[in-house]
Amino acid sequence: MRSILKSQAAAIAALALVCMAMPAQAAFTPSKPMPEATDALLEQGKGIYFQRCSFCHGLLGDGEGPAAKYLDPRPRDFTLGTFKFRTTQSGELPTNEDLFRTVSRGLHGTAMQSFDSDLFKNGLSEDERWAVIAYIKTFAQEFGDPELDPVKTGKVIPLPANQPPYSPELVAKGKVVFEKAKCWSCHGKLGRGDGNKEFRKDDWGFPIRIRNVTHPWKIKAGGEVKDIYMRFTSGIMGTPMPSFVKSLNEDDRWNLANYIKSLQHQLTGHQTLRALPVQGELPDDPADGAWDGAAPMDMRLAGQVVAAPRWQNPSVEMVTIQALFNDKDIAFRIIWDDPFMDVKHDAEQEFDSAELSKVGTFNSYVEANDMIPRALETFRDAIALQFPVKAPQGTKKPHFYRGSSSDQVHMWVWKADLHAAGKQGTEEGNARGWKQAIRPQAEDGQQIMGKATWDQGRWSVVMKRPLKTGDKNDVQFERGIFIPMSVNAWDGSNGEHGLIMSLSSWHYVFLEAPTPMSVYVYAVLAFLVAAALGVWLMRKAEKEEEPAEQGA
């Protein structure tokens, strides 16, 4: 039993990593129709299901596998015949091709991975996918009723015959539809999921968050225009997302899909933040125009699953950072999306992870819904920048999860409750590994200044500090050096506090060193030497040609 539970914990960790690396492209359309569900095919599918699917979906297909309570959203209960992502009309069963697409592609932002063997070594071949789909269909009796077959009854939704290409004109029309249909009442004026001021629940009674449509990696069934169009048309069964067939015509739905596509954030691809040198004082206001010239860097975050309490349902999965510096100070602006402004913190409801942290504990993961309160006005929002205290030597860095006893890190932690109380929202501290709490620095050593704002589902926080300090426990910023930097983040309404959080790996911040005058001098000298050498060679060649001409 012990070995089984340990393997379950390892599998949960693997699921958390899979969610961060969903494939971009693959052949999700089968090369042939689904074969007849013979006894042999069903037996093959049953074996695959028990080995590859039951851990989440349960042996009985009821969505109650041993991993289910740790996942958000929970695995599908196949016995109900309710499927969210279909190309069929609202309330209808999916087609075989719909099921094939989901099994092949997976669902972005969930624990449902891709099973396409062309993408993953341990994936399933097309025949194996058809076999397991045939078995999955046996869990719901509706699949056995020919009168409910959407293909036979003509309930399949076709894509527009003439799909116009993505264009600014369609986006502008789609924005009008977005306002007219009041999509903002749930998704927010800017699509960040902040329109609703309370949690919603699905048909199974579990809390759900309104989708932030600006993050395409979180749009479960695909973020392309045709995928978005299909969601407006079919609806998402079991959720508050309805079908708009009766309220919006085909053109409106297509235009709206183009507008949603236009809102999607395009991730930066670099891992080095280049701080912008400026003259004069650095801004401490997130809205200051000086930030417009600083190049941004996106940092992806994942749930903290390194050590107990392990958390694989994070809310903050990306932050965008910019940096400015002058001859005295450096300032960072950190921006991230959060649908709720959580500025209260109830210490009495903090999670006691003592049991999960015991040596030999079977499972050190936090359940998605029952172990911590995921509710408004419970825990605060927070963000932290982390830097090594010691200057980096080559590629050596502390562990990205709070360093170690012999290699401490410097933490700049901003807390929304302190900010709301009118206090300095940022605290400096040091950490020597995750087993010890962050040790705050002395009050007279707190040197970080800054401000924060929350607007339409987005926090913007500025932290500013002198480049160099007299404290040996502080990070010191020097020009011309790549300084490691990582981020910890907490979304209070998502139940995150303490070590229940999201975190990034190491990135770098770089302050460009001024070019020494000697570089310009050497460049001029090199030019002069090259020019003189060229003249000498030309004259030498001319002298060698003169005797030859005289001999001729």
TAQUIBEL-V698274 format. One record per backbone hydrogen bond with DSSP energy under -0.5 kcal/mol. NH is the residue of the N-H (numbers start at 1). CO is the residue of the C=O. If there is no record, write none. Layout:
BEGIN
NH_CO, NH_CO
END
This chain:
BEGIN
5_1, 6_2, 7_3, 8_4, 9_5, 10_6, 11_7, 12_8, 13_9, 14_10, 15_11, 16_12, 17_13, 18_14, 19_15, 20_16, 20_17, 21_18, 28_26, 30_28, 38_36, 42_38, 43_39, 44_40, 45_41, 46_42, 47_43, 48_44, 49_45, 50_46, 51_47, 52_48, 53_49, 54_49, 56_53, 57_53, 58_54, 61_58, 63_57, 64_57, 65_56, 67_55, 68_65, 70_67, 71_68, 78_61, 78_76, 79_61, 80_77, 81_78, 82_77, 83_81, 86_84, 89_155, 92_89, 93_148, 99_95, 100_96, 101_97, 102_98, 103_99, 104_100, 105_101, 106_102, 107_112, 108_220, 109_19, 110_107, 113_111, 115_103, 116_104, 117_115, 117_124, 119_116, 120_116, 123_120, 124_115, 129_125, 130_126, 131_127, 132_128, 133_129, 134_130, 135_131, 136_132, 137_133, 138_135, 139_136, 140_137, 141_139, 143_140, 144_141, 145_142, 146_144, 148_145, 149_146, 150_148, 153_149, 154_151, 155_150, 156_150, 157_87, 158_156, 163_161, 164_162, 171_167, 172_168, 173_169, 174_170, 175_171, 176_172, 177_173, 178_174, 179_175, 180_176, 181_177, 182_179, 183_178, 184_178, 185_182, 186_183, 187_183, 188_184, 191_188, 193_187, 194_187, 195_186, 196_186, 200_208, 202_206, 203_238, 205_202, 208_200, 213_191, 213_211, 214_191, 215_212, 216_214, 218_215, 219_216, 220_218, 222_219, 228_224, 229_225, 230_226, 231_227, 232_228, 233_229, 234_230, 235_231, 236_241, 237_235, 239_236, 242_240, 244_232, 248_244, 253_249, 254_250, 255_251, 256_252, 257_253, 258_254, 259_255, 260_256, 261_257, 262_258, 263_259, 263_260, 264_261, 265_214, 267_265, 273_508, 274_272, 275_273, 275_510, 276_323, 277_275, 278_325, 286_284, 288_285, 291_288, 292_289, 293_290, 294_291, 297_321, 299_319, 301_317, 302_503, 304_501, 305_303, 310_364, 311_304, 317_315, 319_299, 320_335, 321_297, 322_333, 324_331, 325_276, 326_329, 330_465, 331_324, 332_463, 333_322, 334_332, 334_461, 335_320, 336_459, 338_457, 342_340, 343_341, 346_378, 347_345, 349_346, 350_347, 353_351, 357_353, 358_354, 358_355, 361_358, 366_310, 368_69, 369_69, 374_372, 375_373, 378_375, 379_375, 381_342, 382_490, 383_414, 384_488, 385_412, 386_486, 387_410, 389_408, 393_396, 394_392, 396_393, 402_400, 403_399, 404_407, 407_404, 409_431, 410_387, 411_429, 412_385, 413_411, 413_427, 414_383, 414_412, 415_425, 416_381, 419_415, 420_416, 421_417, 422_419, 423_418, 425_423, 427_413, 429_411, 430_439, 431_409, 432_433, 433_402, 436_433, 439_430, 440_438, 441_428, 445_442, 446_443, 447_445, 449_464, 451_284, 453_460, 455_458, 459_336, 460_453, 461_334, 462_451, 463_332, 464_449, 465_330, 467_328, 472_470, 474_471, 477_467, 478_476, 480_511, 481_478, 483_481, 483_509, 484_482, 485_507, 486_386, 488_384, 489_502, 490_382, 492_490, 494_491, 495_492, 496_491, 497_500, 500_497, 501_499, 502_489, 503_302, 504_487, 507_485, 508_271, 509_483, 510_273, 511_481, 512_275, 512_510, 519_516, 520_516, 521_517, 522_518, 523_519, 524_520, 525_521, 526_522, 527_523, 528_524, 529_525, 530_526, 531_527, 532_528, 533_529, 534_530, 535_531, 536_532, 537_533, 538_534, 539_535, 540_536, 541_537, 542_538, 543_539, 544_540, 545_541, 546_542, 547_543, 548_544, 549_545, 550_546, 551_547, 552_548
END
